[in-house]
C-alpha cells in the first residue's frame, strides 16, 4: 500500500505502508540507535512524535514479550528505510508489522531515511504526517502545518499511571527472565514519580536495593513524604516540561528534605523547580551512541538519550552545578545541587536500548540515600 510522509516545510517522501493503515501526525525526529527498535517503540517519551530510524534495516529480530519498556506504544508513527518482515530471533513471537498493526501505529518504509535525517538535522525537527489514504501533497502539507507545536504541550499527564503501585521485578536474566525480588532484601524506600517511566529504570532501582512505589505525575508531595521514603525519583517522559507547573511546585517541596534523583524529563523538571529554564533543541538527541562527560570524575561514557529540550545551566545561577556535559553539542547533560543531596541526568543510565556505561548513577543515588538515611 502506498504511503506518503509530508513535512510542514513542504518536503515530501513517498514510500510503502507497513503496520496500521490510516493517517498519523506528530513531530518527526530521528534515532541513531543501530538496534533496540522494540525498546524505542515502547518508550513513552516518544508520545506525540514520529520516529525515523537511521539504521537502514529494521524488523529482522521481530518482536518479543520481554523487551517492552512500558504498557504500550505511545509514538505516532514509525519511519524506516527497509522493513524486513522475515524475522529471526529465538525469543521473537511476531513481526514488527504485526506489532504496529496490533497497536494502531502507522509505519512507512522504502524512503530515503538518510536524506530525511540530513533534512531534519539541517532544518530542525518539525511536524509531519504519514498517510495511506490521502495522496494529495498540498493537502498533506496543510495538515502537517496544522499540527500543534511540541513546545508548550503537557504530554506527561497522558502517559503517567492512574494510581500508585509497587514494583518488585529485577533485571532480566538469561535463565530466569525477569525475577521477582525478595522484598526483605530491599533496604531503601523510594517513591518514583511516573511521567512516562521506562520499566528498566524500575528494575535498575530494585537491583541496587530499592523498594519502589510508583506514583502518578500529579501525586502530592505531602502524601509521598508520608510514606517515609529514603529518596524521591523523577522519571523520564514526553513533551515540554515548562507547562507542568503544578509538578514543579510539588518537587520544590522535596528540596532540602530528602535526596532526589531525576532522569530526562525528571531532570528538566528538577531544573525548573530549582529556578532554571529550559530550551527547545533544534533536533534533539535520540540514540544509543552519544558521548557524555561526568564532570566529577572527568570520565567519558557512551549513553542512551531521548530528549528534545535541555536545561539552561546559566539560568540556574548558584542553585546547581554542572554534573554532566554532552560532548556533541555541549548542552547540559546533568546537574547537581552544590549543597543538598540532589542530582539529575538528561540521558538514560538504564539503557534499554543502549550501553550500560551510566548505570553507576543508580549506585550514586543509593550512596546519597545511605548518607542521608533517616533514623
C-alpha positions in Angstrom: 0.0 0.0 0.0 1.3 3.4 -0.9 2.2 5.8 1.9 3.4 9.4 2.0 5.3 11.3 4.6 4.9 15.1 4.3 6.7 17.6 6.4 5.4 21.0 7.4 8.1 22.8 5.4 6.8 21.1 2.2 9.3 18.2 1.9 7.6 15.0 0.6 8.8 11.4 0.9 6.9 8.6 -0.9 7.1 5.0 0.2 5.1 2.0 1.2 3.0 1.3 4.3 3.7 -1.3 6.9 1.8 -1.5 10.2 -1.6 0.1 10.6 -3.1 2.0 7.7 -4.5 5.5 8.0 -3.0 8.8 9.0 -0.7 9.9 11.8 0.7 13.2 12.8 3.4 14.4 15.1 6.9 15.8 15.4 9.3 14.0 13.2 12.6 13.1 14.9 15.5 10.7 14.1 17.0 8.0 16.3 20.6 6.9 15.7 20.5 3.5 17.5 21.6 0.5 15.5 19.4 -1.9 17.5 16.7 -1.9 20.1 13.8 -0.7 18.0 11.3 -2.5 20.2 12.5 -0.6 23.3 12.3 2.6 21.2 8.8 1.9 20.2 7.7 1.3 23.8 9.4 4.4 25.3 6.6 6.7 26.5 8.9 9.7 25.9 8.1 9.4 22.2 4.4 10.3 22.7 3.4 12.9 20.0 6.4 12.1 17.8 7.1 10.0 14.7 10.5 8.2 14.9 12.9 7.8 12.0 15.4 5.0 12.5 18.8 5.9 10.8 19.9 2.3 10.8 18.7 1.1 7.3 17.3 -2.4 8.1 14.6 -2.7 10.7 12.5 -5.7 11.7 15.0 -8.6 11.4 14.7 -9.5 15.1 10.9 -9.4 15.3 9.1 -8.6 18.5 9.2 -10.5 21.8 7.2 -10.1 25.0 10.2 -9.3 27.2 11.8 -6.2 25.5 9.0 -3.8 26.2 9.6 -0.7 28.3 6.0 0.4 29.1 2.4 -0.7 29.0 2.0 0.1 25.3 3.1 2.2 22.2 2.8 5.9 22.5 4.6 7.2 19.4 2.5 8.4 16.5 4.4 6.8 13.6 7.5 4.8 12.6 9.7 5.6 9.7 12.3 3.1 8.2 14.4 2.7 5.1 13.9 -1.1 4.7 11.5 -3.2 6.7 12.3 -6.9 7.0 9.2 -9.0 7.5 11.2 -12.2 7.8 12.5 -12.1 11.4 14.9 -14.4 13.2 15.4 -14.4 16.9 14.9 -17.2 19.5 12.6 -15.0 21.6 10.5 -13.5 18.8 6.8 -14.2 18.7 5.6 -11.9 16.0 6.7 -9.5 13.2 7.3 -5.8 13.7 4.5 -5.0 11.1 2.0 -7.2 13.1 3.0 -5.4 16.3 2.4 -2.0 14.8 -0.9 -3.2 13.3 -2.0 -4.6 16.7 -1.2 -1.3 18.4 -2.6 1.1 15.7 0.7 2.7 14.8 1.2 3.9 11.2 4.5 2.9 9.6 6.3 3.9 6.3 9.2 2.1 4.7 11.1 2.5 1.4 12.0 6.1 1.8 15.5 7.7 1.8 15.9 8.0 5.6 19.5 9.3 5.1 18.0 12.3 3.2 15.3 12.7 5.8 17.8 12.7 8.6 20.0 15.2 6.9 17.0 17.4 6.3 15.9 17.3 9.9 19.5 17.9 11.1 19.8 21.0 8.9 16.2 22.4 9.2 15.4 21.0 12.7 12.8 18.6 13.9 9.4 19.6 12.6 5.8 18.4 12.4 4.7 15.9 9.7 2.1 13.5 8.6 2.1 9.9 7.3 -0.9 8.9 5.3 -2.0 5.8 3.4 -5.4 7.4 2.4 -4.6 10.9 1.2 -2.0 11.2 -1.6 -2.5 14.8 -2.4 0.7 16.6 -1.5 -0.8 20.1 -0.9 -3.5 18.6 1.4 -0.9 16.7 3.4 1.4 19.7 3.8 -1.6 21.7 5.1 -2.4 19.0 7.6 1.2 18.8 8.8 1.3 22.6 9.3 -1.9 22.4 11.4 -0.3 20.0 14.0 0.4 21.8 17.4 4.0 22.5 18.2 5.7 20.3 20.8 6.6 23.5 22.7 4.0 24.1 25.3 2.5 20.6 25.3 1.9 18.7 28.5 2.2 15.1 27.3 3.4 13.5 30.5 0.0 13.6 32.1 -1.3 11.3 29.3 1.3 8.6 29.8 1.5 8.5 33.6 -0.1 5.8 35.7 -3.5 6.3 37.2 -2.8 5.2 40.8 0.3 4.2 42.9 1.7 0.7 42.5 4.5 -1.4 43.9 7.3 -2.6 41.6 9.1 -5.9 42.5 10.7 -7.0 39.3 14.5 -7.2 38.9 16.8 -7.1 35.8 16.5 -9.7 33.1 18.5 -12.9 33.5 19.2 -15.5 30.7 17.9 -18.4 32.7 15.1 -16.8 34.8 13.8 -13.9 32.7 12.6 -11.1 35.0 12.8 -12.4 38.6 10.6 -11.3 41.4 12.8 -10.0 44.2 12.6 -10.8 47.9 11.3 -7.6 49.5 13.2 -8.3 52.7 16.4 -7.7 50.8 15.5 -4.2 49.7 17.0 -1.6 52.0 15.9 1.8 50.6 12.3 3.0 50.2 11.9 5.1 47.0 8.9 7.0 45.7 9.2 7.1 41.9 7.2 9.8 40.0 5.9 8.4 36.7 6.0 11.0 33.9 6.3 8.1 31.4 8.7 5.9 33.2 10.5 3.0 31.5 10.4 -0.4 33.1 14.1 -0.8 33.1 14.6 2.2 35.3 12.5 0.5 37.9 14.4 -2.8 37.5 17.7 -0.9 38.0 16.4 0.7 41.2 15.4 -2.7 42.5 18.7 -4.2 41.6 20.6 -1.7 43.8 18.3 -2.4 46.8 15.4 0.0 46.4 11.8 -0.8 47.5 10.0 1.2 44.8 6.5 2.6 44.9 5.5 4.3 41.6 3.1 7.2 41.9 1.2 9.3 39.2 2.7 12.6 37.9 0.4 14.8 40.0 0.9 12.9 43.3 1.1 15.4 46.2 4.4 15.8 47.9 2.9 15.6 51.3 1.5 12.1 50.6 4.9 11.0 49.2 6.7 12.2 52.3 4.1 10.5 54.5 5.3 7.2 53.0 8.6 7.9 54.8 10.8 7.2 51.8 14.6 7.4 51.7 14.6 9.1 48.3 12.5 10.6 45.5 13.0 9.6 41.9 11.7 11.7 39.0 11.3 9.7 35.8 11.6 10.3 32.1 8.7 11.4 30.0 7.5 13.2 26.8 6.8 16.8 25.9 7.7 20.2 27.2 8.5 20.4 30.9 7.5 24.0 31.3 3.7 23.5 31.3 4.0 21.1 34.2 3.9 24.0 36.8 2.0 22.0 39.4 4.5 19.2 39.2 7.4 21.7 39.6 5.7 23.1 42.7 5.4 19.6 44.3 9.1 18.9 43.5 10.1 22.1 45.4 8.5 20.7 48.5 11.1 17.9 48.5 14.2 20.2 48.2 16.1 20.2 51.4 14.1 17.4 52.9 15.1 14.3 51.0 17.6 13.0 48.4 16.3 13.4 44.8 17.4 11.7 41.6 15.9 12.7 38.2 16.3 11.3 34.7 15.4 13.0 31.3 12.1 14.9 31.8 12.6 14.4 35.6 15.9 16.2 35.2 14.3 19.1 33.3 11.5 19.4 35.9 14.1 19.5 38.7 16.0 22.2 36.9 12.8 24.3 36.6 11.9 23.6 40.2 15.3 25.0 41.2 14.5 28.2 39.4 16.0 27.5 36.0 14.6 27.5 32.4 14.7 25.0 29.5 15.2 25.5 25.8 13.9 23.5 22.8 16.8 21.9 20.9 16.9 22.1 17.1 16.6 18.3 16.5 17.2 16.9 20.0 19.3 13.9 20.9 17.9 10.4 20.3 20.0 7.3 20.1 22.3 4.9 21.9 25.7 6.2 21.0 26.1 9.7 22.4 29.2 10.7 24.4 28.8 12.4 27.8 31.4 13.5 30.4 30.8 13.1 34.2 32.2 16.4 35.4 33.0 15.0 38.9 35.3 12.2 37.6 36.1 13.6 34.1 35.3 10.2 32.7 33.5 9.8 29.3 30.6 7.4 28.9 28.6 6.5 25.9 24.9 6.9 26.6 21.4 6.3 25.5 19.4 9.6 25.0 15.9 10.7 24.0 15.0 14.3 24.5 14.1 17.5 22.6 14.6 20.0 25.4 17.6 20.9 27.6 18.1 22.8 30.9 19.9 26.2 30.6 22.7 26.0 33.2 23.2 29.8 33.3 19.5 30.2 34.3 20.2 28.2 37.5 22.7 30.6 38.9 24.1 29.3 42.1 21.3 26.8 42.6 23.1 23.9 40.9 26.4 22.9 39.3 27.0 21.2 36.0 27.1 17.4 36.7 27.4 16.0 33.1 28.0 17.6 29.7 27.0 16.4 26.3 30.3 16.2 24.3 28.5 16.5 20.9 26.7 19.8 21.4 27.9 20.9 24.9 24.4 21.0 26.3 23.7 20.3 29.9 23.6 16.5 30.4 23.2 16.6 34.2 23.1 18.9 37.2 23.8 18.5 40.9 22.9 20.7 43.8 26.0 22.3 45.3 25.0 21.6 48.9 22.0 19.3 49.0 21.7 15.6 48.1 20.1 16.3 44.7 21.3 15.3 41.2 19.8 14.5 37.8 20.9 13.5 34.3 19.4 14.1 30.9 20.5 10.8 29.5 19.2 7.3 30.3 21.5 5.3 32.6 19.1 2.3 32.5 19.8 2.0 28.7 17.3 -0.4 27.0 18.4 0.1 24.4 21.9 1.3 24.7 25.2 0.9 26.5 25.4 0.4 30.3 28.2 2.9 31.0 26.0 5.1 33.2 24.4 2.5 35.5 26.8 3.6 38.3 24.3 6.5 38.8 21.8 4.3 40.5 24.6 3.4 43.0 25.3 7.1 43.4 21.7 7.6 44.3 21.9 4.7 46.9 25.1 6.2 48.4 23.3 9.5 48.7 20.3 7.9 50.4 22.6 5.9 52.8 24.4 9.0 53.8 21.2 10.9 54.4 19.1 8.0 55.7 16.5 8.9 58.3 17.0 7.5 61.7 
